[in-house]
Structures are given as structure tokens and as C-alpha cells.
Amino acid sequence: MSEAPSYEDIVHALRVRLAGAPQLRDQPAQDIGHDLMANGYLPTEPDPTLVRRALLEIKDEGGSA
């Protein structure tokens, strides 16, 4: 089994994914995490808590989330 993705990996994957699918930000964190894994942005499904934290960080930085 692969290692869980790091927080930094999640933030990076989320930035890239939201650039192409901004509507994803409106989904529950668990669904976003599954999407990141299913579409090849991350090797395993991330912890939804980290996904929520990453979304907040991107939003606080003035990003598209």
C-alpha cells in the first residue's frame, strides 16, 4: 500500500486540479480527496481533514478555492 500523501502534496494537487475544475471546491472534502486520487493527482486518497485545511489555505491566499 502506498504512503498517505503529505499535506504539501495535497495543496499542490488541489491547486492544479482546481485550475481545471473550479466547481470541485463546492464538493465535500471526502469527495474532493477521492477525485484527486481517481484522476491521478495523488497516489492514495488523502485525509479529508487535510483536504479541508488545504482548501482554506488556498482560499486565504486569494486562490481560486
C-alpha positions as CSV (number, residue, x, y, z in Angstrom):
1,M,0.0,0.0,0.0
2,S,1.2,3.5,-0.8
3,E,2.0,6.1,1.8
4,A,-0.6,8.7,2.5
5,P,0.1,12.0,0.6
6,S,1.8,14.8,2.6
7,Y,-0.1,18.0,3.3
8,E,2.2,19.8,0.8
9,D,1.3,17.2,-1.9
10,I,-2.4,17.7,-1.2
11,V,-2.1,21.5,-1.5
12,H,-0.2,21.2,-4.8
13,A,-2.6,18.6,-6.2
14,L,-5.6,20.7,-5.2
15,R,-4.2,23.9,-6.8
16,V,-3.6,22.1,-10.1
17,R,-7.0,20.3,-10.0
18,L,-9.0,23.4,-9.1
19,A,-7.4,25.3,-12.0
20,G,-9.1,22.8,-14.4
21,A,-12.2,22.1,-12.4
22,P,-13.0,25.1,-10.1
23,Q,-16.5,23.7,-9.4
24,L,-14.9,20.9,-7.4
25,R,-14.4,23.3,-4.5
26,D,-18.1,23.1,-3.8
27,Q,-17.9,19.3,-3.1
28,P,-17.4,17.7,0.3
29,A,-13.7,17.2,1.3
30,Q,-14.0,13.4,1.1
31,D,-15.3,13.6,-2.5
32,I,-12.6,16.1,-3.4
33,G,-9.9,13.7,-2.0
34,H,-11.4,10.8,-3.9
35,D,-11.4,12.9,-7.1
36,L,-7.7,13.8,-6.6
37,M,-6.8,10.1,-6.3
38,A,-9.1,8.9,-9.0
39,N,-7.8,11.4,-11.5
40,G,-4.2,10.7,-10.8
41,Y,-3.2,13.8,-8.9
42,L,-2.4,11.8,-5.7
43,P,-1.4,8.1,-5.4
44,T,-3.8,7.4,-2.5
45,E,-6.9,9.1,-1.1
46,P,-6.0,11.9,1.3
47,D,-7.4,12.5,4.8
48,P,-10.5,14.8,4.3
49,T,-9.3,16.9,7.2
50,L,-6.2,17.8,5.3
51,V,-8.2,18.5,2.2
52,R,-10.4,21.0,4.1
53,R,-7.2,22.6,5.6
54,A,-5.7,22.8,2.1
55,L,-8.8,24.4,0.7
56,L,-8.8,27.0,3.4
57,E,-5.1,27.8,2.9
58,I,-5.6,28.3,-0.9
59,K,-8.7,30.5,-0.2
60,D,-6.8,32.5,2.4
61,E,-4.0,33.1,-0.1
62,G,-6.5,34.5,-2.6
63,G,-6.6,31.4,-4.7
64,S,-9.5,30.0,-6.6
65,A,-10.8,27.8,-3.8
